[in-house]
Amino acid sequence: MDLCTQYLGLKLKNPLVPAASPLTRDLDSLKRLEDSGAAAVTLFSLFEEQIEHETELIASYLDYGSDRYAEASSYFPTPDRFHSGPDQYLDLVRKAKETLDIPVIASLNGVTTGGWIDYAKQMADAGADALELNVNWIETDPNVTGQEVEQRYVDVVTAVASTVALPVTVKIGAQFSSVANIALRLGGAGARGLVLFNRFYQPDFEVEKREVKPHLVWSTSHDMRLPLHWIAILYDKVPLDLALSTGVHSPIDVVKAVMAGARAVTCASILLDRGIEYLGRLVYGLEEWMTNHDYESLDQLRGCMSHQRVANASAFERANYMKELLSFRPEPLAFR
Ligand SMILES: Cc1cc2nc3c(=O)[nH]c(=O)nc-3n(C[C@H](O)[C@H](O)[C@H](O)COP(=O)(O)O)c2cc1C
C-alpha cells in the first residue's frame, strides 16, 4: 500500500501531520508522535506578540496612533504564560531536526509585517523543513472593508514568503466572503500550501465577574465538514497543497479528507484527548480502509470527491443547500 503524499515539496510517508499544539512543544512528545506514525510534525506557534511584545512597531500598528495601546497590550498573555521564548523555540527546531527523521514544520503566528518576520529566516537557519504561517485576525472596525482585511493577509504572506526560501503554508480561518479568491491571492503572494481552517475559538462570558474567559473544547468529527467542503471546492482550482485542519477524529475522517483533495491531514484534539499513540490507529485505519476498497495508493483516492468534475460549482452548492433543508422529515411523535 502506497500512502505517500507530496506536501510542500516534501515526500511524506502518509498524510498524517500532527497539528501545532501542546503535543508538539517538547522533544519527548515529538519523538512519540514520530514513533506513532506521524509523517511530519508542525511545532506549536511562535507568536508575533511574543517577539514584539514591547516594541513600538506593534504598538503603533494596533493603536493607530492613539493612546489605547497601553490598554490593548494588557489584553495579551504576559511573557511567562508562553511556554518558551524565541530562543528556546529555535533551540527546539534544532533539536527536533537532530532527533527526528521526519520533516519538521515550524510555525509562526502573526498579523503584521513587522520585524518579527525575521524569525522566519532564523527558523530556516535552525533547520526547519517548511514554515506554517498562521494568520488569524478578526477585524472589528466597521470602517475597515473586507478587501483591506484580505490585503493584510496578503501583505503578511508576501513578507514572510519573500524572507525565506523555505516552502510556506498558510493557516487561515474560514471567515472570508470569497475563500476561493483569498486562497488564490495567498498563492500569488508566495504561499505553497493552505491549511484549512483555524478553529474560530469563541471565548465564553463569565457573567458574575463580567469577564471574557477562555473555554477550550475539543473539536468533534462534525467540525470537519467546513474544511472538508472547502478542500473539495478548491482542489485543483488553486495552485496550493491543501491540508485539512479541524475535526479529524477517525480513520474515516482521514479517508474523507483525502477524497476531498487534501495532501496532508492534521489533528490535535483527538490526540490531546485520546493520547499520542492514537495516531497509529488513524494511520492503520486509513491503510485498512484502502485495502478493503482495493486502492493501491493515496494518489488514486485523492480528489475523487472534489468539485473537479462539477461544471457549475456554485449552482451545485446551492442545490446541495436546498437538498439539505428539504431532507428533513418530522419523526412520528411516538419516537421522540
Ligand atoms: C491547546 C491547543 C493549542 C494550540 N496551539 C496552536 C498553536 O500554537 N498554533 C496553531 O497554529 N494552532 C494551534 N492550535 C490549533 C490546532 O493546531 C488545530 O488547528 C485545531 O486544534 C483544530 O484541529 P483539531 O480539530 O484536530 O483539534 C492549538 C489547539 C489546541 C487545542
The ligand as an ORCA input file, in Angstrom:
! r2SCAN-3c Opt
* xyz 0 1
  C      -4.392     23.518     23.275
  C      -4.217     23.891     21.833
  C      -3.125     24.659     21.450
  C      -2.963     25.027     20.104
  N      -1.879     25.778     19.741
  C      -1.746     26.151     18.431
  C      -0.617     26.912     18.012
  O       0.300     27.209     18.776
  N      -0.583     27.303     16.703
  C      -1.548     26.947     15.783
  O      -1.443     27.319     14.614
  N      -2.599     26.205     16.167
  C      -2.714     25.796     17.446
  N      -3.784     25.042     17.826
  C      -4.811     24.680     16.798
  C      -4.529     23.296     16.237
  O      -3.287     23.275     15.553
  C      -5.642     22.848     15.279
  O      -5.652     23.692     14.144
  C      -7.018     22.912     15.908
  O      -6.997     22.355     17.210
  C      -8.035     22.144     15.069
  O      -7.674     20.794     14.954
  P      -8.407     19.659     15.823
  O      -9.837     19.692     15.469
  O      -7.740     18.379     15.421
  O      -8.162     19.996     17.273
  C      -3.932     24.618     19.138
  C      -5.001     23.817     19.538
  C      -5.148     23.431     20.850
  C      -6.315     22.553     21.235
*
